[in-house]
Amino acid sequence: MESPNLEFEYGDTDTLTAELSELYSYTEEPEFALNRDYFEEDFRSHARGRRWIELTVEEQRAYVMRLLDALEVTDRDKRLKVARAILYLAQGVFDECDTEVDVLHWSRHNIFLLYDMGIFTALLELLSMEIDNSQACSSAVRKPAISLADSTELRVLLSIMYLMVETIRVQTEDDRPEWIAARETFKNELASPLYNGEPFALLLFTMVTKFCSMNAPHFPMKKVLLLLWKTILFTLGGFEELQEMKVRHRERLNLPPLPEDSIKVVRAMRAASPPASAMELIEQQQQQKRGRRSRRVLPLVKQDSLDTYNERDPFKNDDARDEEEDPEDTDSGIEGEVDPLDRDVIIQPPPPPPPLRPPTERVNFPKGLPWAPKVREKDIEHFLETSRNKFIGFTLGNDTETLVGLPRPIHESVKTLKQVSVGITPVIIPLFLCSFLHQIALLKLLLAAAPTSKAKTDSINILADVLPEEMPITVLQSMKLGIDVNRHKEIIVKAISALLLLLLKHFKLNHIYQFEIVSQHLVFANCIPLILKFFNQNIMSYISAKNSICVLDFPHCVVHEMPELTAESLEAGDSSQFCWRNLFSCINLLRILNKLTKWKHSRTMMLVVFKSAPILKRALKVKQAMMQLYVLKLLKIQTKYLGRQWRKSNMKTMSAIYQKVRHRLNDDWAYGNDIDARPWDFQAEECALRESIEKFNSRRYERNRNGDFAPVDNCLQSVLGQRVELPEDFHYSYEMWLEREVFSQPIQWEGLLQNP
C-alpha cells in the first residue's frame, strides 16, 4: 500500500520540549529525584520552610551565589551534590510545579538567573578539569564495560550547560529586555576564546576527538554532540540567519536579490507518488503478458525520445506510464529490463490514451515551475566559445563580454543567460574551522550509530551514557533498554547530521575554499559510501520507528505519577505517522550528500560506482516533499551516466525530476550528451582542487608571502616608524642629498589641492 503524505515541517530543530527531552536517556530517570533531594537538603537550611517559587528575585540570587561558592570546594563528592542542586534549578524545580508548562516557565526563569550569576563560567572550569582528569580516563580504559556511573560528573555538567544554551538560544514573545540583552552577550561569549584562547565549540570538538581515539571511553557522547550542535547553531545561526546573510552579502556586492528562499519553496511543494515496488512491477508484467494482444492494437512510442513524443505537457506526471519503473533490487542496480516486444516500436505520435481513472481523481499539478532557473558562469563561457567557433572561427578564452561578429540571436541568448542568477561566494573573515581529525571523529560516531552498522569488538562504544550499572534481568527491563539504546543512536545521528550540514553551509557562505577543503576531507574519509550505507535499509521502517516511551519523556515524567510499565505500553509508543528526528536526519544526510557531489564529476561517478540509484529510489517511497526533492537532485546529477536503458525504464522518476528540481539552462542531464560524460580520473580532479586550495592558503596565510601578493603598507605612522638599514657613509652625504632632492625642488602646492 502507498504510504500517506507526511505532515512534516523542516526547520533548525524540533520543538523545545522535544529537544530538552532528548537530552536524557530513560536509564537516567532515577537521577531526577536525586537532583531534587540534594537541592532540598541544602535549600531547607537556607529558606526555612519556604519554597523556591515563593522567594523574591534577590533572595534567589543570594542562594545561587551560595551554590556558586560551594562549587569551589576541593571535595569531589560535595562538588557533585552542589552541581546536582544547580541542575535541579535548571530543570525547573519540578517538585513545586503542577504542569509541564510551569516546569518550562521556571526552568527558563532560573536559567537566565544562573547565567546572570556567572554559573556557566564556573561550569566551564569544572568541565575542563574533568576532561583533563587522567585518572578517570585510565580507569575507564581498563574497564571491560562502561556504564552510567563512569560519566556521572560529566553528565551533570553537560546537562546544565545544554539546558542553558538551548533555553537562552530560543527566543520567545514574552522575553524581558534584560533576557534579550543576555542572549546577545551569551552568544558573543560562546563564540569568543573563553578557555585557553579557543571558542567553547572547539573544546567540545576536542572531547569528540579524544573519545574516538579510545583515550576517554567514558565521555557521554550524546550529550557532547547535542551541546556542540546547539552551540554552533546559536553562535553561527540557523537556516533563517543563513538566508539573511546571503541577502546582505548580495546587497554589498551589488548583485540582484535572491529569487526565492529554498526552504519556503519546498514547504509549498507536494510529495509525488513513489516509484512502483518490485512486487508491483511483477504484477504489472504479468498483466501485460495477459493483455499483450489487445495492447498492441495501439501504436507505441519510444519513451526516452522526448522530442518525438506527443505534444502534451512534458512536466505532467502521467499515470499511464507507471509501468515503466524498473525492479529496484536487480543485480546490476543500474540497467533495467524491458519486455522484448517493446523494443521494436512505432515512432509516431499516438492518439490520446484512454484515462485509467475517472477525471476527478487525476492529479492536478500547479502551473509553472517551483524554482527560478539558474546558470553558471562556466555555462555562459561554453556557450560563447561554441558560438565563436561556429560563426567566426576562433575563441577568446574566458571572455563573456565580447560579442563582436556574432549574430543577433546569440546576443539575445547571452543577455538572457546573464539575467539568470549566477552563483557567487563572498570572501569574509573566517568564523570557525574544524580540523580533519574532528571530521573523522564525527564520521566514526555516525557509523557507530547507523542502524545498518553491525556490532564489532573493535568499534567505538557510544553507549557510555545509556547502559545501567546492572544489566536488565527481566524481559520488560530488556525491552525498555532496547528502546533506550535505539533512541540513543537516533539522537546521535540527528545531532551529527545537523552539525555537519550547518558547518558546510556556513563554510560555503564564508569562503568557498573553506567549504571545499572540509568537503574534500569528508570525501576522503568515505562520507559518501557511509551515507549510502545509511540509506541502504528499510527507510520507511526507520522513518516510522517508535523508539520512544512517552510517559518517560521529560518534563512529563517529573510532573505526572509514573504508571506501571507493561510490554504493551512500551510497544505502543506515540501515535504520529513518523519520527521527527529520523526524518530530519534523513533530509540532513541527503543535503550533505548533495553538497559533496554538486558540480563534482568524480564524486558523481562515485554515486554511480556505489550503485546508489536503487538505494535512492527506495527513499522516494517516503512521501515528504523535501526528502523527495534531495533524492531527485542526487538522481538527476547521475542520470546521464546510468545509460539509456535506465532512463527508459525510469520515466516516472525522470518526470518527477522535471517537475520538482531546479532547471539549469544548457544542462543536458536527461540525454547523456554532455561533454562531462567522459571517463573519469578521481585522483586527478581531487588533486587539482587541493592544489588550488593550497595555493590560496599560501598566498593568504603564510608568512613568507610571494612578493607579487604581499600587501602594501599605506599607513604613514607605521611607515615612518619602521627601522631602515642605511649605508655606513650616509651621514657624510645626507645634507647634500637633502639640498638636491628636497630643498632645491619646487613644490607644486596647487597640485596638492587637485584630485589625483
C-alpha positions in Angstrom: 0.0 0.0 0.0 1.2 3.5 -0.8 2.4 5.4 2.2 0.5 8.5 3.3 1.7 12.1 2.9 3.7 13.1 5.9 2.9 16.4 7.5 6.4 17.3 8.4 7.8 20.9 8.6 11.6 21.0 8.3 13.5 23.5 10.5 16.6 24.1 12.5 15.3 22.0 15.4 12.2 20.2 16.8 10.0 21.8 19.5 11.8 23.0 22.6 10.1 20.3 24.7 11.3 17.5 22.3 14.8 18.9 22.2 15.0 19.0 26.1 13.6 15.5 26.5 16.2 14.0 24.1 19.0 15.2 26.4 18.1 12.4 28.9 18.2 8.7 28.4 15.5 6.6 30.1 18.1 4.9 32.3 18.8 8.4 33.8 15.2 8.7 35.1 16.1 7.9 38.8 18.5 10.8 38.8 15.7 13.4 38.6 14.7 12.5 42.1 18.4 12.5 43.2 18.8 16.1 41.9 15.7 17.2 43.8 16.8 15.6 47.0 20.2 17.2 47.0 18.7 20.6 46.3 16.0 20.3 49.0 18.6 19.0 51.6 20.6 22.2 51.2 17.7 24.6 50.5 15.8 23.7 53.7 18.6 25.1 55.8 18.6 28.3 53.9 14.9 29.1 53.2 13.4 27.9 56.5 10.3 26.2 55.2 9.6 28.4 52.2 9.6 27.2 48.6 11.8 28.4 45.7 9.0 29.9 43.7 8.0 32.0 46.8 11.3 33.7 47.1 12.0 37.2 45.7 14.5 37.5 42.9 17.1 39.0 45.3 16.7 36.0 47.7 17.1 33.7 44.7 20.2 35.4 43.6 21.6 35.2 47.1 21.1 31.4 47.2 22.6 31.0 43.8 25.7 32.9 45.0 25.9 30.4 47.9 25.8 27.5 45.4 28.5 29.2 43.3 30.8 29.5 46.3 30.2 25.8 47.2 31.3 24.7 43.7 34.8 25.7 44.5 35.3 23.1 47.3 38.0 20.5 46.8 35.9 17.6 47.9 34.7 15.9 44.7 31.5 14.4 46.2 30.4 17.7 47.7 31.0 19.4 44.4 28.8 16.9 42.6 26.0 17.4 45.1 26.1 21.2 44.5 26.1 20.6 40.7 23.1 18.4 41.0 21.3 21.1 43.0 22.1 23.6 40.2 20.8 21.1 37.7 17.5 20.8 39.6 17.1 24.6 39.3 17.9 24.4 35.6 15.3 21.7 35.2 12.6 24.0 36.6 12.2 23.0 40.3 9.6 20.4 39.0 8.5 19.3 42.5 7.0 22.7 43.1 5.1 22.7 39.7 1.7 21.2 38.8 2.0 21.2 35.0 4.6 20.8 32.3 4.1 24.5 31.3 5.0 25.5 34.8 8.2 23.4 34.7 9.3 25.1 31.4 8.4 28.5 32.8 10.5 28.1 36.0 13.3 26.4 34.0 13.6 29.5 31.8 13.4 31.9 34.7 16.1 30.0 36.7 18.4 29.6 33.7 18.6 33.3 32.9 19.2 33.8 36.7 22.0 31.2 36.7 23.7 32.8 33.7 23.5 36.3 35.2 25.2 35.0 38.3 28.2 33.5 36.3 27.3 29.8 36.7 28.3 28.9 33.1 31.9 30.2 33.5 32.2 28.2 36.7 30.9 25.0 35.0 33.3 25.6 32.1 36.2 25.4 34.5 34.9 22.2 36.1 34.3 20.7 32.7 37.9 21.4 31.7 39.1 19.7 34.9 37.0 16.6 34.1 38.3 16.4 30.5 41.9 16.5 31.8 41.2 14.0 34.6 43.8 11.4 33.6 42.9 9.1 36.5 39.2 8.8 35.3 40.4 8.2 31.7 42.9 5.5 32.6 40.3 3.8 34.9 37.7 3.8 32.1 40.2 2.4 29.5 40.9 -0.6 31.8 37.2 -1.4 32.4 35.7 -4.2 30.3 32.3 -2.4 30.3 31.4 1.3 30.7 28.2 2.3 32.3 26.4 5.5 33.5 28.3 5.5 36.7 31.6 6.3 34.9 30.3 9.5 33.4 28.3 10.9 36.3 30.2 14.2 36.8 30.4 14.9 33.1 26.8 14.2 32.5 25.6 16.6 35.2 27.9 19.4 34.0 27.0 18.9 30.3 23.2 18.7 31.1 23.3 22.1 32.9 25.3 23.7 30.1 23.0 22.2 27.4 19.9 23.4 29.2 21.4 26.9 29.4 22.5 27.0 25.8 19.2 25.7 24.4 16.9 27.7 26.6 18.7 31.0 26.1 19.1 30.4 22.4 15.3 30.0 21.8 13.6 33.4 21.8 10.0 33.8 22.9 7.5 36.6 22.6 7.4 37.3 26.4 11.2 37.7 26.8 12.1 40.5 29.1 14.5 43.2 27.8 17.3 42.0 30.1 16.9 38.5 28.7 17.2 39.7 25.2 20.4 41.5 26.1 21.7 38.5 28.0 21.1 36.3 24.9 23.3 38.5 22.7 26.0 38.6 25.4 26.0 34.8 25.9 26.1 34.3 22.1 29.2 36.5 21.8 30.8 34.8 24.8 30.4 31.3 23.3 32.0 32.5 20.0 34.9 34.2 21.8 38.0 32.4 23.2 36.7 31.6 26.6 39.2 28.8 27.5 42.9 28.7 26.6 42.3 31.1 23.7 39.7 28.8 22.0 36.0 29.0 21.5 33.7 26.7 23.5 32.8 24.6 20.5 36.5 23.8 19.9 36.7 22.4 23.5 33.7 20.1 22.7 35.3 19.1 19.4 38.4 18.1 21.4 36.2 15.9 23.6 34.8 14.1 20.5 38.3 13.5 19.1 39.6 12.2 22.5 36.7 9.8 22.8 37.1 8.4 19.2 40.8 7.9 19.8 39.9 5.5 22.7 41.6 7.7 25.3 38.3 8.6 27.1 35.7 5.9 26.5 33.6 7.2 29.4 32.7 10.5 27.8 28.9 10.8 27.3 29.0 11.4 23.6 25.3 12.0 23.1 25.3 15.0 25.4 28.6 16.3 24.0 27.2 16.2 20.4 23.9 17.8 21.3 25.7 20.6 23.2 28.2 21.0 20.3 25.4 21.2 17.7 23.3 23.7 19.7 26.4 25.9 20.4 27.2 26.1 16.7 23.6 26.8 15.9 23.5 29.5 18.5 26.8 31.2 17.6 26.7 31.0 13.8 23.0 31.0 13.2 20.5 28.6 11.6 18.8 28.4 8.2 17.0 31.8 8.5 20.1 33.6 9.6 22.0 32.0 6.7 19.4 33.3 4.3 19.7 36.8 5.8 23.5 36.7 5.4 23.1 35.7 1.8 20.8 38.7 1.2 23.2 41.1 2.9 26.3 39.8 1.0 24.5 40.1 -2.3 23.5 43.7 -1.5 27.1 44.5 -0.5 28.3 43.1 -3.9 25.6 45.0 -5.8 24.1 41.6 -7.0 20.4 41.2 -7.7 18.3 39.8 -4.8 17.8 36.1 -4.4 14.9 34.8 -6.4 13.5 32.6 -3.6 14.1 31.1 -0.2 14.7 27.4 -0.8 13.1 26.1 2.4 10.0 28.2 1.9 9.7 26.9 -1.7 10.0 23.3 -0.6 7.4 23.8 2.1 4.9 24.7 -0.5 5.6 21.5 -2.6 3.5 18.4 -2.5 5.0 15.0 -2.4 4.9 12.8 -5.5 3.7 9.2 -5.7 6.7 7.0 -5.2 8.0 4.6 -8.0 6.5 1.2 -8.2 8.0 -1.5 -6.0 9.4 -4.8 -7.3 6.2 -6.8 -6.4 4.0 -4.2 -8.2 6.2 -4.4 -11.3 6.0 -8.2 -11.4 2.2 -8.0 -11.2 2.2 -5.3 -14.0 4.4 -7.5 -16.2 2.0 -10.5 -15.7 -0.9 -8.3 -16.6 0.9 -7.0 -19.7 1.6 -10.6 -20.9 -2.1 -11.5 -20.4 -3.3 -8.4 -22.3 -0.4 -8.1 -24.8 -2.5 -8.8 -27.9 -5.1 -6.2 -27.2 -2.4 -3.7 -26.1 -0.5 -3.9 -29.4 -3.5 -2.6 -31.3 -2.5 0.9 -30.2 0.7 2.4 -31.7 3.6 2.6 -29.3 6.2 5.1 -28.7 9.8 5.3 -27.5 9.6 6.8 -24.1 13.1 8.2 -24.0 12.6 10.1 -27.3 11.0 13.1 -25.7 11.4 15.2 -28.8 9.2 12.8 -30.9 6.7 12.3 -28.2 3.2 13.8 -28.3 2.6 17.5 -27.6 1.4 17.0 -24.1 3.0 18.9 -21.2 6.3 17.2 -20.5 6.2 18.2 -16.9 3.0 16.3 -16.2 3.3 13.1 -14.3 1.1 10.8 -16.5 -0.1 7.9 -14.5 -0.5 5.9 -17.7 3.3 5.4 -17.7 3.6 3.9 -14.3 4.6 0.5 -15.6 8.0 1.8 -16.9 9.6 1.6 -13.5 12.4 -1.0 -13.2 12.7 -3.5 -10.4 14.7 -1.9 -7.6 16.5 -5.0 -6.4 18.1 -6.1 -9.7 21.7 -7.3 -9.5 23.1 -4.5 -11.7 21.4 -1.7 -9.8 21.6 0.4 -12.9 20.2 -1.2 -16.1 16.6 -2.1 -16.0 15.0 -4.9 -18.1 12.1 -4.2 -20.5 9.8 -6.5 -22.4 11.4 -7.6 -25.7 8.2 -6.8 -27.6 8.5 -3.2 -26.5 11.9 -2.7 -28.2 10.6 -2.5 -31.8 8.1 0.3 -31.6 6.5 2.7 -34.0 7.9 6.2 -33.7 4.8 8.3 -34.3 2.6 10.4 -32.1 -0.1 8.2 -30.7 -3.7 9.3 -30.1 -4.6 10.3 -26.6 -4.8 7.2 -24.4 -8.0 6.4 -22.6 -7.9 7.6 -18.9 -7.1 4.9 -16.4 -9.1 6.5 -13.7 -12.0 8.9 -13.5 -11.1 12.5 -14.4 -12.0 13.7 -10.9 -9.2 11.5 -9.5 -6.4 12.8 -11.7 -3.7 14.8 -10.0 -3.6 18.4 -10.9 -0.1 19.8 -10.6 0.4 23.6 -10.1 1.2 25.6 -13.2 4.7 26.7 -13.7 7.9 25.5 -12.1 8.7 25.9 -8.4 12.2 27.2 -9.0 13.7 30.1 -10.9 16.2 28.6 -13.4 19.9 29.2 -12.9 23.1 29.2 -15.0 26.8 29.1 -14.1 29.5 31.4 -15.5 31.1 28.3 -17.0 27.9 27.6 -19.0 27.9 31.1 -20.4 31.6 30.7 -21.4 31.0 27.3 -23.0 28.0 28.7 -25.0 30.0 31.7 -26.3 33.1 29.5 -27.1 30.8 27.2 -29.2 29.2 30.1 -30.9 32.5 31.8 -31.7 34.0 28.6 -33.2 30.9 28.2 -35.3 30.5 31.7 -36.7 33.9 33.4 -36.6 36.3 30.5 -36.3 38.3 31.5 -33.2 37.9 31.7 -29.4 38.6 34.4 -26.7 39.2 32.2 -23.6 37.1 33.2 -20.6 35.7 36.4 -22.2 31.9 36.7 -21.7 31.6 40.3 -22.7 32.9 40.5 -26.3 30.1 39.6 -28.8 31.6 41.1 -32.0 30.8 39.1 -35.1 28.1 37.0 -33.5 24.5 37.0 -34.9 21.8 39.0 -33.2 20.1 35.9 -31.7 23.3 35.0 -29.9 23.4 38.5 -28.4 19.8 37.9 -27.1 20.7 34.5 -25.7 23.7 35.8 -23.8 21.6 38.6 -22.4 19.0 36.1 -21.2 21.6 33.9 -19.6 23.2 36.8 -17.7 19.8 37.8 -16.3 19.5 34.4 -14.7 21.1 34.0 -11.2 24.8 33.3 -11.3 26.3 31.8 -8.1 29.0 33.8 -6.3 30.6 33.4 -2.9 31.8 36.4 -0.9 35.1 36.4 0.9 34.8 37.5 4.6 36.8 36.9 7.7 36.9 33.2 8.7 34.5 32.3 11.5 35.2 28.8 12.6 37.5 26.0 11.3 37.4 22.3 12.3 40.3 20.0 11.6 40.5 16.8 9.6 40.6 14.8 12.9 37.3 16.3 14.1 35.5 15.3 10.9 37.0 11.8 11.0 35.7 11.5 14.6 32.2 12.7 13.7 32.0 10.1 10.8 33.2 7.4 13.2 30.3 8.2 15.5 27.9 8.4 12.7 29.0 4.9 11.5 28.6 3.5 15.0 25.1 5.0 15.4 23.8 4.0 12.0 21.1 1.3 12.2 22.8 -0.6 9.3 26.1 -1.0 11.3 26.9 -4.3 12.9 28.5 -4.5 16.3 32.2 -5.2 16.2 34.6 -5.8 19.0 37.0 -3.1 17.8 34.4 -0.4 17.1 33.8 2.5 19.5 31.3 2.2 22.2 28.8 5.0 22.1 26.6 3.7 24.9 28.5 5.0 27.8 25.7 7.3 28.9 22.8 4.9 28.4 23.9 1.5 29.8 22.9 1.0 33.5 25.3 -0.3 36.1 23.3 -3.5 36.5 22.1 -5.1 33.3 18.4 -6.0 33.0 17.2 -9.3 34.4 13.5 -9.3 33.2 12.0 -9.2 29.7 10.4 -5.9 30.5 13.6 -4.3 31.5 15.3 -5.6 28.4 12.6 -4.2 26.2 12.9 -0.8 27.9 16.7 -0.8 27.5 16.4 -1.9 23.8 14.1 1.1 23.1 16.5 3.4 25.0 19.6 2.2 23.0 17.8 2.7 19.7 16.6 6.1 20.7 20.1 7.0 21.9 21.6 6.1 18.5 18.9 8.0 16.6 19.6 11.2 18.6 23.3 10.9 17.9 22.6 10.6 14.1 20.3 13.6 14.4 23.0 15.7 16.1 25.8 14.8 13.8 23.8 15.2 10.6 22.6 18.6 11.7 26.0 19.7 12.8 27.8 18.7 9.6 25.2 20.3 7.4 25.3 23.5 9.4 29.1 23.7 9.2 29.1 23.0 5.5 26.6 25.8 4.8 28.4 28.3 6.9 31.8 27.4 5.4 30.4 27.8 1.9 28.9 31.2 2.6 32.0 32.3 4.5 34.6 31.3 1.9 34.4 28.8 -0.9 37.8 27.3 -0.2 36.8 26.6 3.4 33.9 24.7 2.1 36.0 22.8 -0.5 38.7 21.7 2.0 36.2 20.4 4.5 34.2 18.7 1.8 37.3 17.0 0.5 38.3 15.8 3.9 34.8 14.3 4.3 35.0 12.6 0.9 38.5 11.1 1.7 37.0 9.8 5.0 34.4 7.8 3.0 31.5 10.0 3.8 29.7 9.3 0.5 29.6 5.5 0.9 28.7 5.9 4.6 25.6 7.9 3.8 24.6 5.5 1.1 25.1 2.6 3.6 22.8 4.5 6.0 20.0 4.6 3.3 20.5 1.0 2.3 17.9 -0.1 4.8 14.1 -0.2 5.0 13.9 3.5 5.1 10.1 3.5 5.7 10.7 1.5 8.9 13.4 3.9 10.0 11.2 7.0 9.4 8.2 5.5 11.3 10.3 3.9 14.2 8.6 4.2 17.6 11.7 4.2 19.8 10.2 6.3 22.5 8.3 5.9 25.7 6.2 9.0 26.1 5.5 8.6 29.8 9.3 8.7 30.5 10.0 11.8 28.5 11.0 15.0 30.3 9.1 17.0 31.6 6.1 14.6 31.6 8.0 12.1 33.8 8.7 14.7 36.6 5.2 16.1 36.8 2.9 13.1 36.5 2.9 9.9 38.5 4.6 7.1 36.7 2.1 4.3 35.7 3.3 0.7 35.9 5.1 -0.1 32.7 4.0 -3.1 30.7 5.1 -4.7 27.5 2.0 -3.3 25.7 2.7 0.3 26.9 6.3 0.0 25.8 5.4 -1.2 22.3 2.7 1.4 21.9 4.9 4.4 21.5 3.3 7.6 20.2 0.6 7.8 17.6 2.3 10.0 15.0 2.9 8.8 11.4 6.7 9.3 11.6 9.5 10.0 14.0 10.5 13.7 13.6 14.2 13.2 14.4 14.6 10.3 12.0 13.0 12.2 9.1 15.1 15.3 10.0 18.3 13.2 10.0 17.5 11.6 6.6 16.9 15.0 5.0 20.1 16.4 6.5 22.2 13.4 5.2 20.7 13.8 1.7 21.6 17.5 1.8 25.1 16.8 2.9 25.5 14.2 0.0 24.2 16.8 -2.4 26.7 19.4 -1.2 29.6 17.0 -1.5 28.7 15.9 -5.1 27.3 19.0 -6.7 29.4 20.1 -9.8 32.0 17.4 -8.9 32.2 15.0 -11.8 34.5 12.5 -10.0 32.2 12.4 -6.9 29.1 12.0 -9.0 30.8 9.0 -10.6 31.3 7.6 -7.1 27.5 7.6 -6.7 27.3 5.6 -9.9 30.1 3.2 -8.9 28.5 2.5 -5.5 25.2 1.8 -7.3 23.3 4.5 -5.4 20.4 4.7 -7.9 18.3 1.8 -6.5 19.1 2.9 -2.9 17.9 6.4 -3.6 14.8 5.2 -5.5 13.7 3.3 -2.4 14.0 6.5 -0.4 11.4 8.1 -2.8 8.8 5.9 -1.1 8.8 8.4 1.8 6.0 10.8 0.8 7.6 14.0 2.0 8.3 16.8 -0.5 11.7 18.0 0.9 13.1 14.5 1.2 12.0 13.6 -2.3 13.5 16.8 -3.7 17.0 16.0 -2.4 16.7 12.4 -3.6 15.7 13.6 -7.0 18.6 16.0 -7.1 21.0 13.1 -6.5 19.4 11.1 -9.2 19.4 14.0 -11.6 23.2 14.6 -11.5 24.0 10.9 -12.3 21.2 10.3 -14.8 23.5 10.9 -17.8 25.9 8.2 -16.6 23.3 5.5 -15.9 22.6 4.6 -19.5 19.8 4.9 -22.0 18.1 1.7 -20.7 17.9 3.1 -17.2 16.3 6.3 -18.4 13.8 4.4 -20.5 12.8 2.2 -17.6 12.5 5.1 -15.1 10.4 7.7 -16.9 8.2 8.3 -13.9 11.3 9.3 -11.9 12.5 11.4 -14.8 9.2 13.1 -14.9 9.4 13.8 -11.1 12.8 15.4 -11.7 11.4 17.7 -14.4 8.6 18.8 -12.0 10.5 19.3 -8.8 14.2 20.0 -9.4 15.5 23.4 -10.4 16.3 23.6 -14.1 19.8 24.6 -15.2 20.0 26.3 -18.6 22.1 24.4 -21.1 22.1 21.3 -18.8 21.7 18.2 -20.9 21.1 15.9 -17.9 18.4 13.8 -19.4 20.1 12.7 -22.6 23.7 11.9 -21.7 25.2 14.2 -24.4 27.1 16.5 -22.1 30.8 16.8 -22.6 31.3 15.9 -18.9 30.1 12.4 -19.6 33.6 11.1 -20.1 36.0 8.6 -18.5 36.8 9.9 -15.0 40.0 10.3 -13.1 39.1 10.8 -9.5 42.7 11.3 -8.3 43.5 14.0 -10.8 40.4 16.1 -10.2 40.7 16.0 -6.4 44.5 16.8 -6.6 43.7 19.8 -8.8 41.2 21.0 -6.3 43.7 20.5 -3.4 46.4 22.3 -5.3 44.1 25.4 -5.8 43.3 25.4 -2.1 46.9 25.2 -1.1 47.9 28.0 -3.4 45.2 30.2 -1.9 46.3 29.3 1.7 50.0 30.0 0.9 49.1 33.4 -0.6 46.8 34.4 2.1 48.1 33.0 5.3 51.8 32.0 5.0 54.4 34.4 6.5 56.9 34.1 3.6 54.5 35.5 1.0 55.2 35.8 -2.7 56.3 39.4 -3.3 53.7 39.9 -6.0 50.9 39.3 -3.5 52.4 40.9 -0.4 50.2 43.7 1.0 51.4 47.3 0.7 51.6 49.3 3.9 49.9 52.7 3.3 49.8 53.8 6.9 52.0 56.9 7.4 52.7 56.2 11.1 53.8 52.6 10.6 56.0 53.5 7.6 57.7 56.3 9.5 58.1 54.1 12.5 60.0 51.3 10.6 63.7 51.0 11.2 65.5 51.4 7.8 69.0 50.0 7.3 71.2 52.9 5.9 74.7 52.6 4.4 77.7 53.5 6.6 78.6 56.6 4.6 75.0 58.1 4.7 75.7 60.6 7.5 78.6 62.1 5.4 76.4 63.0 2.5 72.8 63.3 3.7 72.9 67.1 3.8 73.9 67.3 0.1 71.1 64.8 -0.6 68.5 66.9 1.2 69.6 70.0 -0.7 69.5 68.3 -4.0 66.4 66.2 -3.7 64.2 68.2 -1.3 65.1 71.9 -0.8 66.0 72.8 -4.4 62.9 71.1 -5.9 59.9 73.5 -6.4 56.7 72.4 -4.6 53.5 72.4 -6.7 51.2 73.5 -3.9 48.2 73.8 -6.3 48.7 70.2 -7.3 48.1 69.0 -3.7 44.6 70.6 -3.9 43.7 68.7 -7.0 42.2 65.2 -7.1 44.8 62.6 -8.1 
